[in-house]
Amino acid sequence: MRRLLAAAGVPQPRFRLLRLPVGEDLDAVLRRAASRQTYPCILKPTSLAASRGVIRADDPAAFVTAARRILRILDDADKAGAGQGEVPSARPSSAPRRLLVEEYIPGREVALEGLLRHGRLRTFALFDKPDPMEGPYFEETLYVTPSRLPSATQRAIERTTAAAARALGLRDGPVHAELRMPPSAHSAHPDTGGRSATVSRGTAFARDASDGRPRIIEIAARSIGGLCARALRFGTGLSLEEVVLLHATGRDVARLRRERAAAGVMMIPIPRAGVLRDIHDIAAARRVPGVRAITITATLGKPITPLPEGHAYLGFIFARGRTPAAAESALRAAHRRLRIVID
């Protein structure tokens, strides 16, 4: 994906692929790579999902630590797949591991939910992510729509997403994209304590990329994951999945519009690792004005693991409101009422 976007000139984080050959001194390879890197940066596995194994590194020591942690996560994922009777990996045992190293893009993050028809993008929803996502791990919590960003910024996000879809050869069907809006080249970002958002300590990514254009973080030919699509309703109450199926069967969905009310979803975060014993006061959380539903997806009595090793949430809270701020407030109020018991 990154190479196709780069070839098409689509704004995205600068990146490089880090190959870790089998049989070489891993520490030496990682230290050498870390010494050439510009910070902060993001390290990712080239597989997995749901932000699992995505870690920010602010200096060479953190780079090496993050890379080693991701490799352990990949090993655990392979073992878990094998234990469930699945093919653990298509990677031969003699093949090198690969990690994606990306420029860290400071700024606000959004998610765009859309549908492509004959190569033209129609945006169904643009979700703000009100909670800062600055790392070192990148757990998503709140999605709220409609976006409160300026109209010009929203149009730029749509143009960038459409360009990314074209670069990947996507023409028909759902698309889910995540983007960041970096600050201007001369502004500081809150997570750096007033320092420049990009600190050069090597040669990789040394050129300043903060021109303010939206950057594609992820894009895929799918709809939004988990239960988050339940935050969206169209026409007389159609779900996002129903709209996608109507489009796939050749039905005209051009006239369908998302409901006017602001909507949001909270992916209930896992506060710490352990065994989930109970979640108290769910009924009280459901009584918060604006809350439409709370669905717990984690299983009581089972171990739970937060990011970066984990890849699931405790559940989902859904809310509506007259304004995006009202929907966000309802989500936060409901979450505060939950008492999560972990041993």
N, C-alpha and C positions, 0 to 999 in steps of 0.2 A: 504493500500500500504506500509506504513512505516514498519509495522510488518512483512510483507512478505519479504521485502528487508533485514530487520535486521536478520531474520531467515536464509536467504541465504548468509549472510555476505557481501552484496553489500555495498560499501562505500556510506554513506549518512550522513546528519546531525543527531546528536543525538536528541532524541525527547521524549516528554511525552504528554499524553492526559490529559487535565485539565477539570474536570467535575465541573460544577457549579450547584449544586442541588437547586431546587426551594424551597423557604421558609427559606433558611439559610441567614445569614447576608452576603450579597455579598461582601461588603468592607472587612470584616474580612477574608473571604475565599481568596480573591485576595491578601490581604496583607500577609497572611500566605504563599501563593504560591510564591509571589514575594520575600519573605525573604529567600527562599530556592533555588532561581534561580541563575545561573551563567550568567554574562552579557559580551557582548551584546547577545540578543536572539531575535527570531522572533516569533510573535504571529499570528496565522492564524485561520480563521473559517474553519470548516470541510466541508463546502459547498461553494457556490459561485465560481467565476472564474475570469480570467483576472486580477489577483493580487488585486482584490477588498477585502478590509479588511485585507491585509497583512501589518503588522506594526513592525518595529524594536523598541526594548526597550533597553536602555543603563543602566538603574538603576531601583530599585524597584518602585519609584514613576511613572516612565514612563511605567512600566509593568502594573500597576493598571489602569493608564489612557488609555493605548492602549486596554486593555481588555474591559473596559467599552465602548470605542468607537466602537469596533467590535460588541459588543452586540447590540448597537443602529443600526449599519448597518444591522445586521441580522433581527432586528425587522422591519426596514424600508423595507427590501427585502420581508419579509413575507406580509406586508401590501400592497406593490406594486403588488405582485402576486395575492392577494385576490381581489384587485381593478380591475384587468384585467380579472377576472373570472377564475383565475387559482387556483389550490390547493396550498395554501401558504406554507405549510410545512408538511412533513410526521411525524414531531415530535409532540407527544401529548403535550398539554399545561402543563401537570404535569411533563413532562420529563425534565431532566437537559440539559442545554446548554453545548456544548463541544467545547473547543478551543484546537488547536494543538500548542504546544510550542516547538520550534526547536532551536538548536544551530545556531548561526549566523556564516556562512562560508564566510570569506573574500576572495577576489581574483576575477579573471576574470570569466565572465559567458559566456556560449555558448549555442546554441540550435542545436540539431542534428535532421535532417529529414531523415527517413529511411523507409525501407520496409522489413518485415520479410517473408521469404519463407521457410516452413518446419523448422522453428526455427532458421534459419540462417539470420543474419542481413546484409543488404546491405545499406550502407550510400549513400543517394542521395546528401545531402549537410550538411556541418557543418558551421553554422553561428557564426561569432564573434558578440558580443554585445559591440561595442566600448565605449559607454557611461558608466561611473561607475554606478553600482547599489548598493549603500551603505545604502540606506534608508534615513529617516525613512519609506518612502513608496517606492514601487518598480515598477515604471512606465517604461515599455519597450519603447524604441524609435527606435534605429537603429539595423538592422540585415544586416550583410555583409558576403558574401561568394565568393570565398573559404576562409577558415580560414587562418590567418597569424600565428597561433601557430606552434611550431616545430612539425615535422612529428611524433616523438615519443609521444608527448603529444596527438596528434590527435588519434593515435592508442590506447592509453590508454583510451581516451574518448569513442571510439567505443567498446572496450572490456567491459568497465563498463556499457555502455548502453545495450549491448547484455546480460550481466549477469543479469541486472535488468529486461529485458524482460523475460528471462527464469524464474526468481523468481516469476514473476506475472503470469506465464503460458501462455504468448503470443507466438504464433507460426506463424501466417500468417496475413498479412495486414500491414497497415501503423503504424508507431510509431513516436511519437514526444517526445523528451527528452530535458530537460534543466539541465545543470551541471555547477558546479563551480570548479575551480582549486585553491585550497588554497595554500598559500605560505608555505615554509618549517617551521618546528616547531620552528626554532630559528630566523625567520625573522619577522620584524614589517610590518604592513600594512599601506598604506597612510591614510586611513580614521580614524586611531586611533592616529594620531599625534605623531607617533613614539613609542607609547606604545605597549605592547603585544596585539595581535588581540583579545584574549579572557581574560576577566578580571573576576576572581573568586570572587563572593560575596555570595556564597551559596554552596549547595551541588550538585544541578542538573547540569550535564554536566561538572563537575569540571575537568575531565581528559582531557589533551591536545589531540586534534584530528588533528592537523596540520601536517600531514605526506606527504602532497603534492599530494596525489591520487585524481583524479577527484571524486567529490561527486554528486550523483543524487539529484537534487532539485525537479524535477517533471518528470514523464514519463506517457504517456497515449497512448492507442491504437487508435490513430487518426492522421490526418495530421495537419500541422500548421494552426493556427486559423486566423480569420478575412480574409482580402484580401492578406495576406502576401505570399500565395502560388504563386501569380502572378509574384513574383520575379524569379521563377524557370521555365525553359523551357528545354524540352528533345527532342532528336532526331531531327525531322524536324519541331519542334514547338509545341509538345504536352505539355499540362499543367500537373501539378502534379496530379490533380484530374483525368485526363484521364489515366495517368499511373496507378494510384491506381485501377481504374475501370477495366482496361485491366487485371491487376493481379487478381482481384476478379472474373473475368469471365474465368480464366484459361489460358489467353494468356501469352506467354513468354516475359518478359520485361527485361531479363538479359542483352541484348545487348544495351538497351537504355542508353544514357549518357547525363548528363546535359551539356548544351552549355558551351563553353570554356570561354566566357567573364565573368569577375567578375560581380556580381549583388548585389543589396541591396535594402532594403525597409526601409522607415521611417514611423513609426506610429506617426502621427502628434499629439503632446501632447496638452492637454487642459491647458493653462497657469493659469487660475483661474476660479472660479465659476461665473456664471452669465447667461445672455441671449446672445446667439450668434447673432450678428446683421449682420456681413458681413466678408468676407475674400477677401481682395484686392490683386491685383497684381499676381493672379494665372497664367495669361498668361506669365508674365515676368519670373516667376519661371519655367514654362514649357520650356522656351527657354534656360535654363542653359544647357550647353553641357553635355551630358551623361544622362540627365533626359528623361525617356521614357513615364511616365504618372504621373498625379496627380489626385487622386479621392477624392473628399470631400464627406464624409458620414454623417456628422452632418447636422442637419436641421436648416436653418436660422430662427430666431425668436423663437427658443426653448431654454429652460434652458440647460446648460451644467455643468457638475460637474467633477472635477479632482479626482484622487485617494486620499485617500483610499475609499471614499464613491462612487465615480464614477466607471464605468466599460467600458467606450468607448473612442474612439479617435475622433479627428476632421476629420481625413481621412488618406490617405496613399500617399507617394511619392515613385516612383520606378525609379531606375537608373541602368545603365550599365557602365562598364569601362574596360580598358585594365588591370587594377590592382584593387585589393580590395580598395586600398587607393584612387584611382580615383573615384570609385563608391561612397565611403563614402564622398569624397569632394563634389561631385555633389549633394548628398542628403542634406548636410549641407548648401550649397550655395542656393539651391532652397528654403529651409525652411527659410533662412534669408530674402528672398525677400517677403515672405508672410506677410501681415499686417492683423492681426486678431482683429476684433472689438467686444468687449464684454461689455455690460452694466450691 
